[in-house]
Amino acid sequence: EDQVTQSPEALRLQEGESSSLNCSYTVSGLRGLFWYRQDPGKGPEFLFTLYSAGEEKEKERLKATLTKKESFLHITAPKPEDSATYLCAVQGTGGFKTIFGAGTRLFVKA
Amino acid sequence: NAGVMQNPRHLVRRRGQEARLRCSPMKGHSHVYWYRQLPEEGLKFMVYLQKENIIDESGMPKERFSAEFPKEGPSILRIQQVVRGDSAAYFCASSPPTGNEQFFGPGTRLTVL
C-alpha cells in the first residue's frame, strides 16, 4: 500500500538557521512526488513536483530533492514568513489517488 | 486569472440534512480532485473526476457520498444524511489536462450540529 511519512512532526528554527524536512515514501511506481505549503485555515499551496531520483528543484529559500525512497525539503536561511505546515504527497502509476503525509509544522522565530 | 473557487466557505448542517459543496476549477483545467481534512489530520483523497466522468473514487465512502463534474458548471460533492463525523474541511484541487500538479481551493468547512 502506498504510504508517506514525514519527519519531524514539528520543527522550531531561529531566523537564518537552515534545516531540512524529510519525506519517506513507499509507492508501487512513482508518477510524481509533490511538496505543498499550508497556512492555517487555507488550502495547500503548490511548491514543487519531482518525478525521478536525482531530480532537484529550487524556489527562493526552498530546495527539494528526491531519491528512490525519500525526499528532502531544504530551507536555507529561513524567515518568520516561512512558518507554515509543509506537506509531502505521492501519486503512483497505479492510479490517480494522491497520498499525503501528515505534514511538518515549521516555526521560524525572529 | 482566478484560482480554484469553492463555495460555500462555511456550511452548517444539522444531522440528517444534505450538504452540497461546489468547486470551480482554474481556467483551462479539466480535472478535479476532492479531499477531506479532519482536525489535526492529513488530507485524505476522496475522488478524482474529469468532465462527465469519475476516474478514481477509491477514497470515497461507500454510502451517503457522491461526486459529479458535469459538462457545464462546477464539480459538486454531495453528502446525504450528514452525521457529526462528517464535520471537516473539504478541499478541491484542479489540474491541467497535461501535468500532475494540483492547485487547491480555499476549502469548505462543514460543521454538523
Interface residues (C-beta under 8 A of the other chain):
Chain A: R31 G32 F34 Y36 K42 G43 P44 E45 F46 T49 L87 A89 Q91 G95 F96 K97 T98 I99 F100 G101 A102 G103
Chain B: V4 Y33 Y35 E41 G42 L43 K44 F45 Y48 I55 D56 S58 G59 F91 A93 G99 N100 E101 Q102 F103 F104 G105 P106 G107
